[in-house]
Every structure is written in structure tokens, then in C-alpha cells.
């Protein structure tokens, strides 16, 4: 399946990763994925006027689930 989205990591000072999400079709910035402390999970803040297809949402969801799993594994290793 052709990737519809591009995820570019943003350099930050914090412990959690942050990503800009771009359309591979138009190179348009779609939003930013970041850690939300109060919710204890990654969230996306969409740019104004962004519409996403089911395929794009599935790809975005898979990427965010991967981030969540990596964070859980890292946290588990730090506890040991």
C-alpha cells in the first residue's frame, strides 16, 4: 500500500517525541503529533481546514499506535 502521509520528527528538549504530519500528495502540513500529559497519550492537532480520508486516518492511527507501544516499552525498561 502506498504511504499517503509523511511523519517528520521535530527536535525537542523533552523526553517525548513530536512529529509534523505531511501529505505525500501535496506536501501540505496536516497537523502535529505530540504527547498530551493529561491524557497520557499521543494526540494530533490538525491544521485548519484539513479533511482526512479513511485511508489517511488508518495510516495515522497505525503510526500513533506504534509511538504508544514504543513509549510503553521504554517506560517498562526504565522501571526495571
C-alpha positions, -999 to 999 in steps of 0.1 A, spaced: 0 0 0 13 34 -9 20 57 20 -2 87 20 15 105 49 50 116 59 59 119 95 89 142 103 103 142 138 106 177 153 137 182 175 125 189 211 141 192 245 116 169 262 115 132 266 86 125 243 88 127 205 69 152 184 61 149 147 48 170 119 24 151 95 25 160 58 5 148 28 27 129 4 4 140 -24 5 178 -18 33 182 7 8 202 28 12 202 66 -18 183 80 -10 186 117 14 179 146 15 148 168 26 154 204 23 139 239 -6 151 260 3 147 296 -33 150 310 -45 122 287 -12 102 289 -12 95 252 -1 110 218 -26 133 201 -28 151 168 -36 188 165 -48 193 129 -41 223 108 -71 245 99 -93 232 72 -78 196 70 -100 168 57 -88 132 60 -99 101 42 -104 68 59 -71 55 44 -52 85 58 -68 81 92 -58 44 93 -22 53 84 -22 80 111 -37 56 137 -11 29 129 17 54 133 3 68 166 -2 32 180 35 25 171 45 56 191 24 45 221 39 9 220 74 23 218 67 46 248 52 17 268 83 -5 261 107 23 271 88 31 303 88 -6 312 125 -9 307 132 22 328 112 7 357 134 -25 357 
